Amino acid sequence: KNEKLMGISIKLLNKLEWEGAAMVEFKEDIRDGSFKLMEINPRFWGSLELAIQCGVNFPLLMCKTAVNEKVNPVFEYEYGIKARWLFPCDILNFIFNKKRFSEKPRFFDFFDKNTKPFIWSWDDLGGVWGQFLNYLYYIKYIRNWKTLFRL
């Protein structure tokens, strides 16, 4: 974590009088090591599930804020967690990627304690079914999947 970037992000969002979810993204300039503001996304981000798996449940924090519950900032979380998006991304990557057997992380590492499912959850299969139905609807565009998932 970078305290300086966090301070800049908080100052920026306060100046904008922003309330709610936002992702402030910086990119390091390799020429001089400085950080450049890339964008501010005023919504939850695509990798939100990874943050939740690491111990920071942003939607829950936002819901508590919405009903005026006291919420303490969360600065501690688990490092080294990887997300696995088995269906369809990892499966399609395995099918179309010529380096499928030599890549790290390996496709067959299903029991790595640091790899968490991105959509799949035995506690709530709604995300899996929603994802499946969404892809089923777009099956007629299957020729675009390879490009869509960069395979």
LINWO-V54468 format. One record per pair of residues at least 6 apart in sequence whose ideal C-beta (glycine too) atoms are under 6 Angstrom apart, sorted by sequence separation. I is the first residue (numbers start at 1). J is the second residue. If there is no record, write none. Layout:
I_J, I_J
This chain:
65_71, 94_100, 28_35, 29_36, 51_58, 64_71, 119_127, 120_128, 13_22, 26_35, 27_36, 119_128, 61_71, 26_37, 27_38, 119_131, 25_38, 94_107, 25_39, 9_24, 24_40, 22_40, 23_41, 56_74, 22_42, 5_26, 56_77, 21_43, 23_45, 55_77, 21_44, 54_77, 55_78, 54_78, 54_81, 53_81, 5_35, 84_115, 82_114, 50_83, 81_114, 82_115, 83_116, 84_117, 85_118, 80_114, 84_118, 81_116, 83_118, 21_62, 88_135, 96_146, 96_151, 92_149, 93_151, 92_151, 89_149, 53_116, 49_118
